[in-house]
């Protein structure tokens, strides 16, 4: 492959192509919004002799830093990486900005995301009337395009595939890593971490409180502590925050200048007389706010729209999640239920042969889960996870490699005995 690639580079040099532009920024028009900033990073060598598969990286939107990600690791295995900036956001490090108004993963975000994906699919031109294939010296394989999302960006990645399922029918796969699914999980209401210590919410119990579309957390004792501006569960009913009472953490989505908790918890603050209209903190989303904002930022209602699509799904997760400490991993469970109920091919973590292909050192410490299967008891899901001692992006890279190779060879066996492309 290297000899072939060298000849291709020489040919491009002779024809005047700017081979030095391994990473470049372009702009994609989005109707009614403006121009969306997109960064393309090309691999040193394409994964296949015909060219490179394309991965679209989903940026964050709940957190203050919404800019180009640190995903160059995706290129290492021969992929073209496509990143973008949400409407109305500027990346101060590189000095580029997308037009429009930031809506935290709402309708404008999804429209812009759709247009970036269409560009990655070689179906939409940039503002210079060029397709991706026109400006990339590495041939992009438009029939091998997937999405990758780590953490809450998986919400908008799932939703854009569902909302624009017909326009994005040529997207081949989605790799979602530890993505929340509903408001209660995005707001970290089933538990949190204090350092490395798991602090579980005692008012959520698997399996009686779990369903594929919601979690039935008991909010009957929810109260508000004004001295610390925190929400807690008033176990003894005295209206004061006492030691050993469960306190929600500070890791909560910040949208439109407010802190957003789930609709059910926010309603409970009123029902329990913890807050009223005169005492409601200005920076805390109201019940009306949550009812307006959350429906577009959850995934259970989106899964049915994916039925009949050709998208394949890999859900990636470690033994200890980066946000969610609940042992039954309800976010992974709900995503698995939703995608499989839609009839999609779903695998929980990549095949061990692909982890070994990235790093032989860790091949014996990862599980080898058969696709389209789940644990009989989700309290044992940690047995299906990879250990946290592994390098941060090793397993996600293996997942992307596997999915691209499956697309390339059209191999969707539930389990593999060797890598598909060598």
Secondary structure, DSSP 8 states (H G I E B T S, - for coil): -HHHHHHHHHHHHHTT--TT-SEEEEEEEETTTEEEEEEEE--SS-SBTTBEEEEEE---SSSS--S--S-GGGGGGT-EEEEE--TT-EETTTTEE-SS---SSSHHHHHHHHHHHHHHTT-S--TTS--HHHH-SS-EEEEEEEEEEETTHHHHHHHHHHHTTTTTTT--EEEEES---SHHHHTT-SEEEETTEEEE-TT--TTTTB-SS-B----TTEEEETTTTEEEE-TT-SSS--TTS-B--S--EEETTEEE--HHHHHHHHHTTS--TTT--TTB--HHHHHHHGGGG-STTTGGGGTT---EEEEE-BSS-SS---TT-HHHHHHHHHHHHTT-EEEES--HHHHHHH-GGGGGGS----TT---SSGGGGGGGSB-TTS-TTHHHHHHHHHHHHHHHHT---SS-SS-S--
